[in-house]
Each structure stands twice: as C-alpha cells, then as structure tokens.
Amino acid sequence: MVHPLITQKHVDDYQHDGVVLIKGLFKDHVEELRAGVETNMADPGPYAAENLKEGEQGRFFDDYCNWTRIPEFENVIRHSPVAAVAADLMQSKSVQVFHDHVLVKEPGTSKPTPWHQDGPYYFVEGQQTVSFWAPLDPVTEASLRCVAGSHQWEKPVLPTRWLSEEDFYAGEDIYMPVPDPDAENMKVVEWAMEPGDAVAFNYKILHGARGNNAPCRRRAFSLRLLGDDARYVERAGPTSPPFPGHGMKAGEKLREDWFPTILNG
Ligand SMILES: O=C(O)CCC(=O)C(=O)O
C-alpha cells in the first residue's frame, strides 16, 4: 500500500521517468511554508544569493540549508506526508533529510533557471534520492521543467555556476556538456501547479525553469531527501551545498546528527 496522496502509478512512473507530479503534497502547509520563506528572505543565511547580473530585470533570490533555524520548515519536514511519500517513490525503508532550498522569482524576472542536474553539485550518490519542488504561488510559465528519463543517462551533466556560468569543477572530463532539451527534442515534462503541489524528481534529473513574466511572485520551497542507498562521495572540489567541517569519508552514510532520519520503516 502506498500513501493515500499517491497511487502505484506514481511509484512506477517515478522509477521509470525519474519525475512525477504530486498534487496537494503540502496543501495543509502552504501558509506555514510562505511564513518560512518570508523569514528566510528577511534574515538570509550565509549561502543566500541574488542570481541576476547587472541590468537584468526583476529579482531571483535563493538560499539553502536553513531548515534547522526556521521552525516552519522543520515542522513541515517532520510532520507533513513528505517523508512517507518519499519512501514510497524511492522504494526505500528509510528517509534522511539532506537540505531545503528556497527559490523566489519576483514578477518580471525573465531570467531562466539554467538546465542542470542537482546530483553533480552534491557530495552524495545513490539511486534512492528525491527532491520535492513546491511552488507557494500558482504557477504556469515559471514551473519546473524536467527531462523525463534523464536520471538514467550514463554520464552526469557538467555542473556550472548559475551567475558566472563557469564550470563548477574546472578541468574534470567525466561530464557531458549541458544539453538544450528543447532544441534536441527531449521529453520535457512540466505542469501548471497550485500552491502545495510538488514535483518529485531524482537528483539525476535534468531540470530548469523559465523566467517569471507573470504578475505574481513565484516562491518555491524545495526539499531534498535521501533513501537507503545514499552514500557520501568525494568530488573534485567544494560541493554545493558545502557543509564545511562535515568530516565524512567516501562510502559512509551521511552523518545522522546533521542529516537526521525522519522515517525508518
Ligand atoms: O525554482 C527554480 O527555478 C529551480 C529549482 C531547482 O533547480 C531545484 O529545486 O532543484
């Protein structure tokens, strides 16, 4: 039996395509998440970034790894259906928190979010991973766009810096160049979404988003969770997020005191 918010088809599609829409995942927590985003923007953490170059219109704010200091985020992580749904989708007994990410595009921000896979920026690898991207405003144009099946690609996609567009791990040649899914006729999935809906996607899924030319804000809360087989890996340089001083070694499970298990069934 899967969680009542989803069906077996969600699980099968997640395994096959690496991405599914979950209607209403955070429907009872929208106001709480909005309050958390307001706190986050009023009091940004050390990793907060503004992602527009001089002269670009609008505002594209992002920040991550704040859930331990923003009670609304912690409450949603621990007390919404997200852990149970994550376990079903990943086919995992355990669910561990990796981190949260807030991404806000104010109205009139035409800058797209570049195509990227999250996995290559992270210091963790595994088949059982899931990221939930949840808009806190109705969204059509600036919804998340994902390339179905890209979690099965043989080579990871080269990670780049969003603002400067530099390579993240300069000189590494294990990566494939960033493709252009629209020009290359890839199967891009995207949905018009209501606040509280979530796109669930594997860390290896190639994804991006258009700019927000709509008259309302596009606030999004993203939550990254891990399953049974996730292990720490070394990268060729500092990762994003960096988690300085983590002290983990290749092949270890992520340390429980920083990345707690929120479900173990
Ligand atoms: O919100 C966006 O524009 C992009 C989100 C994203 O890349 C993510 O949640 O991993």
The ligand as an ORCA input file, in Angstrom:
! r2SCAN-3c Opt
* xyz 0 1
  O      12.991     27.063     -8.843
  C      13.769     27.034     -9.791
  O      13.795     27.926    -10.627
  C      14.691     25.879     -9.969
  C      14.565     24.849     -8.881
  C      15.645     23.842     -8.852
  O      16.557     23.841     -9.625
  C      15.582     22.828     -7.799
  O      14.680     22.857     -6.950
  O      16.465     21.930     -7.807
*
